[in-house]
């Protein structure tokens, strides 16, 4: 399962109940989309200043559209990729043309993971979510090898300051401090994740003002 799909599963149960955070979820999904296309060699990242090839703080996106996506849910995004050729990563993060949420939700609905109409999908295959949570839990507890894709996903979750919502509220044993400690033990070092962290660090107040805290602290019925 792709990191984008895992991220969507983690957020699907909450999307319709949270206000003020969807823009951050879009930024996270576009980050994971770019990194998936990098993994499949559809895009690569190069220094914005050719004289500083080592400087990938906000790299350019180079698109090779001969590499088609391996996941059906990315087809629509793939058709828009060329619009971001030679654009810096910062201009792409959070752009809805690179947000695969509709395509992935449609594919999940076809597979029976989600149900409902296109505006109000809800999770029905809770076992799919549990598999993702359990797998991340093994990584966080050091019970399995942490790979590059794990590092990227965990850093993206932390970058949008949503660890309490996505993980802590569903696994009370994972405090935000412990989650952060584990993430920083295994940094991905990816320039796209770094750019996401920079672009969202000023939005911590927005997250605090959102309903996220109340939602994650709400007692079970």
TIMAR-111598 format. One record per residue (C-alpha): residue number from 1; residue in three letters; x, y, z. Coordinates in Angstrom, 2 decimals. Example, Ala and Ser with C-alpha at 12.3 -4.5 7.8 and 13.67 -1.06 7.14 Angstrom:
2
[node 1; "ALA"; [12.30; -4.50; 7.80]]
[node 2; "SER"; [13.67; -1.06; 7.14]]
# end
This chain:
221
[node 1; "UNK"; [0.00; 0.00; 0.00]]
[node 2; "UNK"; [1.28; 3.47; -0.91]]
[node 3; "UNK"; [2.06; 6.01; 1.80]]
[node 4; "UNK"; [-0.64; 8.28; 0.32]]
[node 5; "UNK"; [-3.18; 5.51; 0.74]]
[node 6; "UNK"; [-2.05; 4.88; 4.32]]
[node 7; "UNK"; [-2.33; 8.59; 5.09]]
[node 8; "UNK"; [-5.82; 8.77; 3.62]]
[node 9; "UNK"; [-6.91; 5.78; 5.69]]
[node 10; "UNK"; [-5.56; 7.42; 8.85]]
[node 11; "UNK"; [-7.48; 10.64; 8.17]]
[node 12; "UNK"; [-10.66; 9.25; 6.59]]
[node 13; "UNK"; [-12.54; 8.66; 9.86]]
[node 14; "UNK"; [-12.09; 12.32; 10.85]]
[node 15; "UNK"; [-12.25; 14.40; 7.67]]
[node 16; "UNK"; [-15.93; 15.31; 7.90]]
[node 17; "UNK"; [-15.72; 16.11; 11.63]]
[node 18; "UNK"; [-12.75; 18.47; 11.70]]
[node 19; "UNK"; [-12.68; 22.11; 10.65]]
[node 20; "UNK"; [-9.65; 24.19; 9.80]]
[node 21; "UNK"; [-7.20; 21.43; 8.98]]
[node 22; "UNK"; [-8.13; 20.23; 5.50]]
[node 23; "UNK"; [-5.56; 22.53; 3.87]]
[node 24; "UNK"; [-2.86; 20.82; 5.92]]
[node 25; "UNK"; [-4.11; 17.41; 4.86]]
[node 26; "UNK"; [-3.97; 18.56; 1.23]]
[node 27; "UNK"; [-0.37; 19.70; 1.72]]
[node 28; "UNK"; [0.52; 16.34; 3.27]]
[node 29; "UNK"; [-1.14; 14.41; 0.46]]
[node 30; "UNK"; [0.59; 16.44; -2.25]]
[node 31; "UNK"; [3.91; 15.86; -0.49]]
[node 32; "UNK"; [3.35; 12.12; -0.47]]
[node 33; "UNK"; [2.20; 12.26; -4.10]]
[node 34; "UNK"; [5.40; 13.95; -5.22]]
[node 35; "UNK"; [7.47; 11.44; -3.27]]
[node 36; "UNK"; [5.57; 8.52; -4.79]]
[node 37; "UNK"; [6.27; 9.90; -8.26]]
[node 38; "UNK"; [9.92; 10.30; -7.29]]
[node 39; "UNK"; [9.99; 6.67; -6.16]]
[node 40; "UNK"; [8.70; 5.56; -9.57]]
[node 41; "UNK"; [11.10; 7.95; -11.37]]
[node 42; "UNK"; [8.22; 9.99; -12.79]]
[node 43; "UNK"; [9.72; 13.10; -11.18]]
[node 44; "UNK"; [13.11; 14.02; -9.85]]
[node 45; "UNK"; [14.22; 16.97; -7.77]]
[node 46; "UNK"; [17.12; 19.20; -8.76]]
[node 47; "UNK"; [18.62; 22.31; -7.21]]
[node 48; "UNK"; [16.84; 25.53; -8.16]]
[node 49; "UNK"; [20.25; 27.14; -8.63]]
[node 50; "UNK"; [22.36; 25.04; -10.99]]
[node 51; "UNK"; [25.52; 26.51; -9.49]]
[node 52; "UNK"; [24.56; 25.01; -6.12]]
[node 53; "UNK"; [23.76; 21.42; -7.00]]
[node 54; "UNK"; [24.00; 20.45; -3.33]]
[node 55; "UNK"; [21.28; 22.89; -2.27]]
[node 56; "UNK"; [17.94; 21.07; -2.29]]
[node 57; "UNK"; [16.17; 23.27; 0.25]]
[node 58; "UNK"; [13.41; 24.07; -2.25]]
[node 59; "UNK"; [14.23; 22.07; -5.38]]
[node 60; "UNK"; [12.77; 22.18; -8.87]]
[node 61; "UNK"; [10.43; 19.42; -10.02]]
[node 62; "UNK"; [11.54; 17.68; -13.21]]
[node 63; "UNK"; [8.82; 15.55; -14.78]]
[node 64; "UNK"; [9.34; 12.50; -16.98]]
[node 65; "UNK"; [5.82; 11.61; -18.07]]
[node 66; "UNK"; [6.96; 8.40; -19.77]]
[node 67; "UNK"; [6.66; 6.71; -16.37]]
[node 68; "UNK"; [2.98; 6.14; -15.70]]
[node 69; "UNK"; [1.73; 5.68; -12.13]]
[node 70; "UNK"; [1.41; 2.20; -10.68]]
[node 71; "UNK"; [-1.73; 3.12; -8.71]]
[node 72; "UNK"; [-5.03; 3.82; -10.49]]
[node 73; "UNK"; [-5.89; 6.51; -7.96]]
[node 74; "UNK"; [-2.98; 8.65; -9.18]]
[node 75; "UNK"; [-4.06; 8.82; -12.83]]
[node 76; "UNK"; [-5.80; 12.21; -12.58]]
[node 77; "UNK"; [-2.88; 13.75; -10.71]]
[node 78; "UNK"; [-0.49; 12.29; -13.28]]
[node 79; "UNK"; [-2.37; 14.14; -16.04]]
[node 80; "UNK"; [-1.63; 17.43; -14.24]]
[node 81; "UNK"; [2.02; 16.77; -13.43]]
[node 82; "UNK"; [3.42; 18.50; -16.52]]
[node 83; "UNK"; [2.03; 21.81; -15.21]]
[node 84; "UNK"; [4.59; 21.63; -12.42]]
[node 85; "UNK"; [7.65; 20.84; -14.55]]
[node 86; "UNK"; [10.51; 23.14; -13.55]]
[node 87; "UNK"; [8.45; 24.64; -10.71]]
[node 88; "UNK"; [9.80; 24.68; -7.17]]
[node 89; "UNK"; [8.41; 22.24; -4.65]]
[node 90; "UNK"; [6.96; 25.05; -2.52]]
[node 91; "UNK"; [4.65; 26.07; -5.37]]
[node 92; "UNK"; [3.30; 22.52; -5.65]]
[node 93; "UNK"; [2.65; 21.66; -2.00]]
[node 94; "UNK"; [-1.00; 22.09; -1.18]]
[node 95; "UNK"; [-2.02; 22.48; -4.83]]
[node 96; "UNK"; [-5.26; 20.59; -5.36]]
[node 97; "UNK"; [-4.21; 19.56; -8.86]]
[node 98; "UNK"; [-1.67; 17.32; -7.14]]
[node 99; "UNK"; [-4.06; 16.07; -4.46]]
[node 100; "UNK"; [-5.09; 12.50; -5.31]]
[node 101; "UNK"; [-7.85; 12.31; -2.70]]
[node 102; "UNK"; [-10.70; 11.94; -5.21]]
[node 103; "UNK"; [-8.98; 9.23; -7.21]]
[node 104; "UNK"; [-7.91; 7.24; -4.17]]
[node 105; "UNK"; [-11.30; 7.56; -2.49]]
[node 106; "UNK"; [-12.98; 6.36; -5.67]]
[node 107; "UNK"; [-10.64; 3.36; -5.84]]
[node 108; "UNK"; [-11.16; 2.61; -2.13]]
[node 109; "UNK"; [-14.92; 2.78; -2.66]]
[node 110; "UNK"; [-14.57; 0.29; -5.51]]
[node 111; "UNK"; [-12.61; -2.02; -3.21]]
[node 112; "UNK"; [-15.20; -1.68; -0.43]]
[node 113; "UNK"; [-12.90; 0.17; 1.97]]
[node 114; "UNK"; [-15.04; 3.32; 1.86]]
[node 115; "UNK"; [-18.75; 3.74; 1.29]]
[node 116; "UNK"; [-21.18; 6.59; 0.70]]
[node 117; "UNK"; [-21.40; 9.29; -1.94]]
[node 118; "UNK"; [-18.33; 11.12; -3.25]]
[node 119; "UNK"; [-18.80; 14.02; -0.83]]
[node 120; "UNK"; [-19.32; 11.95; 2.27]]
[node 121; "UNK"; [-17.26; 8.81; 2.05]]
[node 122; "UNK"; [-16.88; 6.96; 5.32]]
[node 123; "UNK"; [-14.62; 4.11; 6.33]]
[node 124; "UNK"; [-16.25; 0.70; 6.43]]
[node 125; "UNK"; [-13.26; -1.65; 6.19]]
[node 126; "UNK"; [-11.87; -0.88; 9.63]]
[node 127; "UNK"; [-9.52; -3.84; 9.32]]
[node 128; "UNK"; [-7.65; -1.88; 6.62]]
[node 129; "UNK"; [-7.11; 1.00; 9.04]]
[node 130; "UNK"; [-6.10; -1.36; 11.83]]
[node 131; "UNK"; [-3.45; -2.96; 9.62]]
[node 132; "UNK"; [-1.91; 0.44; 8.91]]
[node 133; "UNK"; [-2.01; 1.46; 12.57]]
[node 134; "UNK"; [-0.57; -1.83; 13.76]]
[node 135; "UNK"; [2.20; -1.68; 11.17]]
[node 136; "UNK"; [3.16; 1.86; 12.19]]
[node 137; "UNK"; [2.99; 0.79; 15.81]]
[node 138; "UNK"; [5.53; -1.96; 15.22]]
[node 139; "UNK"; [7.88; 0.58; 13.66]]
[node 140; "UNK"; [7.42; 3.11; 16.46]]
[node 141; "UNK"; [8.03; 0.47; 19.11]]
[node 142; "UNK"; [11.15; -0.78; 17.38]]
[node 143; "UNK"; [9.59; -4.17; 16.68]]
[node 144; "UNK"; [10.33; -4.08; 12.96]]
[node 145; "UNK"; [12.91; -2.46; 10.74]]
[node 146; "UNK"; [12.10; 1.15; 9.89]]
[node 147; "UNK"; [12.44; 1.75; 6.16]]
[node 148; "UNK"; [12.68; 4.94; 4.13]]
[node 149; "UNK"; [8.96; 4.94; 3.36]]
[node 150; "UNK"; [8.12; 4.62; 7.08]]
[node 151; "UNK"; [10.35; 7.57; 7.87]]
[node 152; "UNK"; [8.70; 9.70; 5.22]]
[node 153; "UNK"; [5.16; 8.93; 6.35]]
[node 154; "UNK"; [5.91; 9.49; 10.03]]
[node 155; "UNK"; [7.67; 12.77; 9.31]]
[node 156; "UNK"; [4.76; 13.97; 7.18]]
[node 157; "UNK"; [2.34; 13.18; 9.99]]
[node 158; "UNK"; [4.49; 15.09; 12.44]]
[node 159; "UNK"; [5.07; 17.97; 10.03]]
[node 160; "UNK"; [1.39; 18.82; 9.97]]
[node 161; "UNK"; [1.29; 18.65; 13.75]]
[node 162; "UNK"; [-1.40; 16.00; 13.63]]
[node 163; "UNK"; [0.25; 13.15; 15.48]]
[node 164; "UNK"; [-2.22; 13.36; 18.35]]
[node 165; "UNK"; [-5.15; 13.17; 15.96]]
[node 166; "UNK"; [-3.83; 10.50; 13.64]]
[node 167; "UNK"; [-2.06; 8.24; 16.09]]
[node 168; "UNK"; [-2.34; 9.34; 19.70]]
[node 169; "UNK"; [-6.12; 9.46; 19.79]]
[node 170; "UNK"; [-6.31; 5.94; 18.39]]
[node 171; "UNK"; [-3.34; 4.54; 20.29]]
[node 172; "UNK"; [-3.41; 6.27; 23.71]]
[node 173; "UNK"; [-0.15; 4.59; 24.65]]
[node 174; "UNK"; [1.70; 6.68; 22.07]]
[node 175; "UNK"; [2.29; 10.08; 23.61]]
[node 176; "UNK"; [3.13; 12.95; 21.26]]
[node 177; "UNK"; [6.57; 13.22; 22.90]]
[node 178; "UNK"; [7.32; 9.54; 22.30]]
[node 179; "UNK"; [6.05; 9.75; 18.75]]
[node 180; "UNK"; [8.28; 12.76; 18.06]]
[node 181; "UNK"; [11.28; 11.04; 19.63]]
[node 182; "UNK"; [10.89; 8.00; 17.40]]
[node 183; "UNK"; [10.46; 10.13; 14.29]]
[node 184; "UNK"; [13.64; 12.06; 14.97]]
[node 185; "UNK"; [15.59; 8.87; 15.54]]
[node 186; "UNK"; [14.92; 8.00; 11.92]]
[node 187; "UNK"; [14.81; 11.19; 9.84]]
[node 188; "UNK"; [14.11; 10.74; 6.13]]
[node 189; "UNK"; [16.24; 13.70; 5.10]]
[node 190; "UNK"; [13.95; 14.26; 2.13]]
[node 191; "UNK"; [13.88; 17.85; 0.78]]
[node 192; "UNK"; [10.15; 17.67; 0.02]]
[node 193; "UNK"; [9.31; 16.68; 3.59]]
[node 194; "UNK"; [11.59; 19.47; 4.82]]
[node 195; "UNK"; [9.70; 21.96; 2.67]]
[node 196; "UNK"; [6.39; 20.70; 4.05]]
[node 197; "UNK"; [7.65; 21.17; 7.61]]
[node 198; "UNK"; [8.73; 24.74; 6.82]]
[node 199; "UNK"; [5.48; 25.62; 5.11]]
[node 200; "UNK"; [3.32; 24.31; 7.94]]
[node 201; "UNK"; [5.35; 25.30; 11.00]]
[node 202; "UNK"; [3.62; 28.70; 11.14]]
[node 203; "UNK"; [0.21; 27.02; 11.20]]
[node 204; "UNK"; [0.53; 25.40; 14.62]]
[node 205; "UNK"; [-1.91; 27.96; 16.01]]
[node 206; "UNK"; [-4.47; 26.94; 13.41]]
[node 207; "UNK"; [-4.21; 23.35; 14.51]]
[node 208; "UNK"; [-4.65; 24.35; 18.15]]
[node 209; "UNK"; [-7.74; 26.42; 17.33]]
[node 210; "UNK"; [-9.27; 23.62; 15.29]]
[node 211; "UNK"; [-11.55; 20.95; 16.68]]
[node 212; "UNK"; [-8.72; 18.46; 16.57]]
[node 213; "UNK"; [-7.83; 18.69; 20.25]]
[node 214; "UNK"; [-11.46; 18.34; 21.34]]
[node 215; "UNK"; [-11.96; 15.44; 18.96]]
[node 216; "UNK"; [-8.90; 13.53; 20.14]]
[node 217; "UNK"; [-9.79; 14.06; 23.79]]
[node 218; "UNK"; [-13.48; 13.21; 23.39]]
[node 219; "UNK"; [-14.37; 10.25; 25.64]]
[node 220; "UNK"; [-15.63; 7.14; 23.94]]
[node 221; "UNK"; [-19.40; 6.79; 23.83]]
# end
